């Protein structure tokens, strides 16, 4: 029986909460090595989770024999260099969001993965929910008609992480093996930015995941509210087919209140999704309403799904459902939004297509 032999780079809070438990639960996966910059922590993690090797650098882990793939869950500033080295060494890669710091870096990784014929999978749990997959199928099948407008509101109570004022980084999450290192979220040199890199990276990738469309233009405004990072984001995005997207996001919300509302308006029907609440409804222009089965609490945010899917892709049992192209699309939006917030201008990523497939005026 074939086994996916995996190394984990950045064996910190999220890796030990989601990725490593997923590897250990899969009957055809083996946790070969873990990496943490602190020797004592690396050795303890390897011992506790049954890994053969404890490493203090990505270079040492990638030099090991007998590793087919790596999961990179380090801080964002390290993603590009580590993913590039892993792909160059011939390993498949599951990469945490945000993919990189820039769109050019993301594009280089996508092209390198294609050149080396390696799988590059983005770690976005929303891409693996039953509602997300059904919404994608409906949209790609034309059930909604042409997508003309999308409205997104995404909130998650992490503003204290972004401000660096949270003394309990995991919000009191039970059974935390290790908490995030200081600066992982609030130091721009490490995290890239605030809400735009940490959370909008999810929503930006989700747009292309659902619709198959790439972003064409971005206009954005940020509000830092006295913090070193952006806390509030408001983006107007034009997709390549001309569809208009309104995306609002903040980490400043009560701990008990999360919103992830996605409204898709097509020429035949509209789709209303409440991702944090696990509900989805479609209403066509004839007035027919379809309420989809609500998701259970465990199904709303399947934290282990990216790693489990990655294993199935490595084994050849599944197609890549969250490819690097989605991370690239997300980085195009993030980079353009950051530029727009600074310049006050609309930033153009690529030309828009007209209805007949022609390029429309810019």
C-alpha positions as CSV (number, residue, x, y, z in Angstrom):
1,X,0.0,0.0,0.0
2,X,1.4,3.4,-1.0
3,X,2.2,5.8,1.8
4,X,2.5,9.6,1.6
5,X,5.6,10.5,3.6
6,X,5.3,14.1,4.8
7,X,7.5,16.7,6.5
8,X,6.0,19.7,8.3
9,X,7.8,23.0,8.1
10,X,6.6,25.5,10.8
11,X,5.3,23.0,13.4
12,X,3.7,25.7,15.5
13,X,0.1,26.4,16.6
14,X,-1.8,25.8,13.4
15,X,0.3,22.8,12.2
16,X,-0.1,21.1,15.6
17,X,-3.8,21.9,15.7
18,X,-4.8,20.9,12.2
19,X,-2.2,19.6,9.8
20,X,-0.3,17.1,12.0
21,X,-3.5,15.5,13.5
22,X,-4.8,15.1,9.9
23,X,-1.6,13.3,8.9
24,X,-1.7,11.0,11.9
25,X,-5.4,10.2,11.2
26,X,-4.8,9.1,7.6
27,X,-4.0,5.4,7.2
28,X,-1.8,6.0,4.2
29,X,0.2,8.9,5.6
30,X,3.4,9.1,7.7
31,X,4.7,12.1,9.6
32,X,8.4,11.8,8.8
33,X,9.8,15.1,10.1
34,X,8.8,18.3,11.8
35,X,10.6,21.7,11.9
36,X,10.6,24.4,14.5
37,X,13.3,27.0,15.0
38,X,13.6,26.1,18.7
39,X,15.5,22.8,19.1
40,X,13.7,21.8,22.3
41,X,10.3,22.4,20.8
42,X,11.1,20.6,17.6
43,X,12.3,17.5,19.5
44,X,9.3,17.6,21.8
45,X,6.9,17.9,18.9
46,X,8.6,15.0,17.0
47,X,8.5,12.9,20.2
48,X,4.8,13.7,21.0
49,X,3.5,13.2,17.5
50,X,5.7,10.3,16.4
51,X,7.9,11.9,13.8
52,X,11.3,10.3,13.1
53,X,13.2,13.6,12.7
54,X,13.2,16.9,14.5
55,X,14.7,19.8,12.5
56,X,15.4,23.4,13.3
57,X,15.5,24.7,9.7
58,X,13.7,24.0,6.5
59,X,17.0,23.3,4.8
60,X,17.8,20.5,7.1
61,X,14.3,19.0,6.7
62,X,14.4,19.2,2.9
63,X,17.8,17.5,2.9
64,X,16.3,14.4,4.5
65,X,15.7,11.3,2.4
66,X,12.3,9.6,2.3
67,X,10.0,12.7,2.2
68,X,7.5,12.9,-0.6
69,X,5.8,16.2,0.3
70,X,5.9,19.0,2.8
71,X,3.3,21.1,4.5
72,X,4.5,24.7,5.0
73,X,2.8,26.3,8.0
74,X,5.5,28.8,8.9
75,X,5.0,32.6,9.2
76,X,4.1,34.3,5.9
77,X,7.5,35.9,5.4
78,X,9.1,32.5,5.0
79,X,6.5,31.0,2.6
80,X,8.1,31.9,-0.7
81,X,11.6,30.8,0.0
82,X,10.6,27.6,1.7
83,X,8.0,26.6,-0.9
84,X,10.4,27.4,-3.7
85,X,13.1,25.2,-2.1
86,X,10.6,22.4,-1.5
87,X,9.4,22.4,-5.1
88,X,13.0,22.6,-6.4
89,X,13.8,19.5,-4.3
90,X,11.0,17.6,-6.0
91,X,8.5,17.6,-3.1
92,X,4.8,18.3,-3.4
93,X,3.7,21.3,-1.3
94,X,0.7,22.3,0.8
95,X,1.1,26.0,1.5
96,X,-0.6,28.0,4.2
97,X,-2.2,31.4,3.4
98,X,-1.3,34.1,2.6
99,X,0.6,32.3,-0.1
100,X,3.5,34.9,-0.4
101,X,4.1,38.6,0.1
102,X,3.7,39.5,-3.6
103,X,1.9,38.3,-6.7
104,X,5.2,37.8,-8.6
105,X,6.4,35.4,-5.9
106,X,3.1,33.5,-6.1
107,X,3.3,33.3,-9.8
108,X,6.8,32.0,-9.7
109,X,5.7,29.2,-7.3
110,X,2.8,28.2,-9.6
111,X,5.1,28.1,-12.6
112,X,7.7,26.2,-10.8
113,X,5.2,23.6,-9.6
114,X,4.0,23.1,-13.2
115,X,7.6,22.9,-14.5
116,X,8.6,20.3,-11.9
117,X,5.2,18.5,-12.2
118,X,4.6,18.7,-8.5
119,X,1.3,19.4,-6.7
120,X,1.0,22.9,-5.1
121,X,-2.1,23.0,-2.8
122,X,-3.4,26.0,-1.0
123,X,-4.5,25.5,2.6
124,X,-8.0,27.0,2.5
125,X,-10.5,25.0,4.5
126,X,-13.5,26.9,2.9
127,X,-12.6,25.1,-0.4
128,X,-13.6,21.8,1.1
129,X,-17.0,22.3,2.6
130,X,-20.0,20.6,1.1
131,X,-21.6,24.0,0.4
132,X,-18.5,25.5,-1.2
133,X,-18.2,22.5,-3.5
134,X,-21.9,22.6,-4.5
135,X,-21.8,26.3,-5.0
136,X,-18.8,25.9,-7.3
137,X,-20.6,23.2,-9.2
138,X,-23.7,25.2,-9.7
139,X,-21.8,28.3,-10.8
140,X,-19.6,26.4,-13.2
141,X,-22.6,24.6,-14.6
142,X,-24.3,27.9,-15.5
143,X,-27.2,27.4,-13.1
144,X,-26.9,31.0,-11.9
145,X,-26.2,32.3,-15.4
146,X,-23.4,34.8,-15.8
147,X,-22.1,36.1,-12.5
148,X,-22.6,39.9,-12.5
149,X,-22.1,40.9,-8.9
150,X,-20.8,39.5,-5.6
151,X,-21.1,40.9,-2.1
152,X,-18.8,39.6,0.7
153,X,-18.7,40.5,4.3
154,X,-16.1,38.6,6.3
155,X,-15.3,39.2,10.0
156,X,-13.4,37.2,12.6
157,X,-12.5,38.4,16.1
158,X,-8.7,38.7,15.6
159,X,-8.1,42.4,15.9
160,X,-6.1,41.9,19.2
161,X,-3.8,39.6,17.3
162,X,-3.3,42.2,14.6
163,X,-2.7,44.9,17.2
164,X,-0.3,42.7,19.2
165,X,-2.4,43.2,22.4
166,X,-3.8,39.8,22.9
167,X,-2.4,37.9,25.8
168,X,-4.3,34.7,24.8
169,X,-3.5,34.4,21.0
170,X,-5.8,31.4,20.5
171,X,-8.8,33.0,22.2
172,X,-8.9,30.3,24.9
173,X,-9.1,27.5,22.3
174,X,-9.1,24.2,24.2
175,X,-6.3,21.7,23.9
176,X,-3.8,24.1,22.3
177,X,-0.5,22.3,21.9
178,X,1.5,25.5,21.3
179,X,0.5,29.1,21.0
180,X,1.6,31.4,18.1
181,X,5.0,33.1,18.5
182,X,5.0,36.8,19.2
183,X,4.9,38.9,16.1
184,X,3.4,36.2,13.9
185,X,0.3,38.3,13.3
186,X,1.1,41.8,14.3
187,X,4.6,42.4,12.9
188,X,4.2,43.6,9.2
189,X,7.7,42.3,8.4
190,X,6.6,38.8,9.5
191,X,2.9,38.8,8.6
192,X,2.9,41.0,5.5
193,X,0.1,43.2,6.9
194,X,-3.0,42.9,9.0
195,X,-6.5,41.9,8.0
196,X,-5.8,42.0,4.3
197,X,-3.1,39.3,4.5
198,X,-4.5,37.3,7.4
199,X,-8.2,37.1,6.5
200,X,-8.9,38.7,3.2
201,X,-6.5,36.1,1.7
202,X,-9.3,33.6,2.4
203,X,-12.1,35.6,0.8
204,X,-10.0,36.7,-2.2
205,X,-9.1,33.1,-3.1
206,X,-12.7,32.1,-2.6
207,X,-13.9,34.4,-5.4
208,X,-11.9,32.6,-8.0
209,X,-12.5,29.2,-6.4
210,X,-16.3,29.7,-6.8
211,X,-16.5,31.5,-10.1
212,X,-13.4,30.5,-12.0
213,X,-12.9,34.2,-12.8
214,X,-9.6,36.1,-12.2
215,X,-9.5,39.6,-10.7
216,X,-9.0,42.5,-13.2
217,X,-9.1,45.7,-11.1
218,X,-9.0,46.6,-7.5
219,X,-9.9,49.8,-5.6
220,X,-9.4,49.7,-1.8
221,X,-9.5,51.7,1.4
222,X,-7.9,50.6,4.7
223,X,-8.4,51.8,8.3
224,X,-5.7,50.9,10.9
225,X,-7.5,52.5,13.8
226,X,-4.2,53.4,15.4
227,X,-2.7,50.0,14.9
228,X,0.5,49.1,13.0
229,X,-1.7,47.0,10.7
230,X,-4.9,47.4,8.8
231,X,-7.9,46.4,10.9
232,X,-10.7,47.4,8.5
233,X,-10.7,46.8,4.7
234,X,-13.2,47.8,2.0
235,X,-12.5,46.6,-1.5
236,X,-14.2,47.1,-4.9
237,X,-13.0,44.4,-7.3
238,X,-13.9,44.0,-10.9
239,X,-13.5,40.4,-12.2
240,X,-12.2,39.7,-15.7
241,X,-15.8,39.3,-17.0
242,X,-16.8,42.7,-15.6
243,X,-18.6,41.3,-12.5
244,X,-18.5,43.7,-9.6
245,X,-17.4,42.6,-6.2
246,X,-17.9,44.4,-2.9
247,X,-15.7,42.9,-0.2
248,X,-15.7,44.3,3.4
249,X,-13.7,42.7,6.2
250,X,-12.5,43.4,9.7
251,X,-11.1,41.6,12.7
252,X,-12.7,44.1,15.1
253,X,-15.8,42.2,16.1
254,X,-17.1,40.6,19.4
255,X,-15.7,37.1,20.1
256,X,-19.2,35.6,19.9
257,X,-19.9,37.1,16.5
258,X,-18.4,36.1,13.2
259,X,-19.7,36.9,9.7
260,X,-18.8,35.4,6.3
261,X,-21.7,36.3,4.0
262,X,-21.3,35.7,0.3
263,X,-24.0,36.8,-2.1
264,X,-23.6,35.9,-5.7
265,X,-25.9,37.5,-8.3
266,X,-26.2,35.8,-11.6
267,X,-28.5,36.4,-14.6
268,X,-30.6,33.4,-13.8
269,X,-30.4,33.0,-10.0
270,X,-28.8,34.3,-6.8
271,X,-27.0,32.3,-4.2
272,X,-26.9,33.3,-0.6
273,X,-24.2,31.7,1.5
274,X,-23.5,32.1,5.3
275,X,-20.2,30.3,5.7
276,X,-19.8,30.7,9.5
277,X,-23.4,29.6,10.0
278,X,-23.3,26.8,7.5
279,X,-26.4,27.8,5.5
280,X,-26.9,28.2,1.7
281,X,-30.0,29.2,-0.3
282,X,-30.5,29.6,-4.1
283,X,-33.4,31.6,-5.5
284,X,-34.0,31.6,-9.3
285,X,-35.7,34.3,-11.2
286,X,-38.9,32.3,-11.4
287,X,-39.1,32.5,-7.6
288,X,-38.1,28.9,-6.9
289,X,-36.2,28.7,-3.6
290,X,-33.8,25.9,-2.7
291,X,-32.5,25.7,0.9
292,X,-29.5,23.4,1.1
293,X,-29.0,21.1,4.1
294,X,-27.3,23.1,6.9
295,X,-23.8,22.1,7.8
296,X,-22.9,20.8,11.2
297,X,-20.6,22.7,13.5
298,X,-17.7,20.4,12.5
299,X,-18.4,20.8,8.8
300,X,-18.5,24.6,8.8
301,X,-14.7,25.1,9.0
302,X,-13.0,21.7,8.3
303,X,-9.6,22.6,9.6
304,X,-8.0,19.2,8.8
305,X,-9.5,19.0,5.3
306,X,-6.6,20.7,3.4
307,X,-4.0,18.2,4.7
308,X,-6.3,15.2,4.2
309,X,-7.0,16.4,0.6
310,X,-3.3,16.9,0.1
311,X,-2.6,13.4,1.0
312,X,-5.3,12.1,-1.4
313,X,-3.8,14.2,-4.2
314,X,-0.3,12.9,-3.5
315,X,-1.6,9.3,-3.5
316,X,-3.3,9.9,-6.8
317,X,-6.8,9.5,-5.4
318,X,-8.0,13.0,-6.0
319,X,-7.5,16.0,-8.3
320,X,-6.1,19.2,-6.7
321,X,-9.2,21.1,-5.5
322,X,-7.3,24.1,-4.1
323,X,-4.4,24.7,-6.6
324,X,-1.8,27.4,-6.4
325,X,-3.6,29.4,-9.0
326,X,-6.1,30.3,-6.3
327,X,-3.4,31.6,-4.0
328,X,-2.0,33.6,-6.9
329,X,-5.5,35.1,-7.6
330,X,-5.7,36.0,-3.9
331,X,-2.2,37.6,-4.0
332,X,-3.1,39.7,-7.0
333,X,-6.1,41.1,-5.1
334,X,-4.1,41.7,-1.9
335,X,-1.1,43.4,-3.6
336,X,-3.4,45.6,-5.7
337,X,-5.5,46.5,-2.7
338,X,-2.4,47.5,-0.7
339,X,-1.2,49.6,-3.6
340,X,-4.6,51.2,-4.1
341,X,-4.9,52.0,-0.4
342,X,-1.6,53.9,-0.7
343,X,-2.1,55.7,-4.0
344,X,-5.9,56.3,-3.9
345,X,-6.1,54.9,-7.4
346,X,-7.8,52.0,-9.1
347,X,-5.2,49.3,-9.7
348,X,-5.4,47.3,-13.0
349,X,-4.2,43.7,-12.8
350,X,-5.4,42.5,-16.3
351,X,-7.8,43.7,-19.0
352,X,-11.5,43.0,-18.7
353,X,-13.2,40.8,-21.3
354,X,-16.4,41.9,-23.1
355,X,-19.4,39.6,-23.4
356,X,-18.0,38.4,-26.8
357,X,-14.6,37.6,-25.3
358,X,-13.0,40.8,-26.6
359,X,-10.9,43.0,-24.3
360,X,-12.8,46.0,-23.0
361,X,-11.4,49.4,-22.6
362,X,-9.5,50.4,-19.5
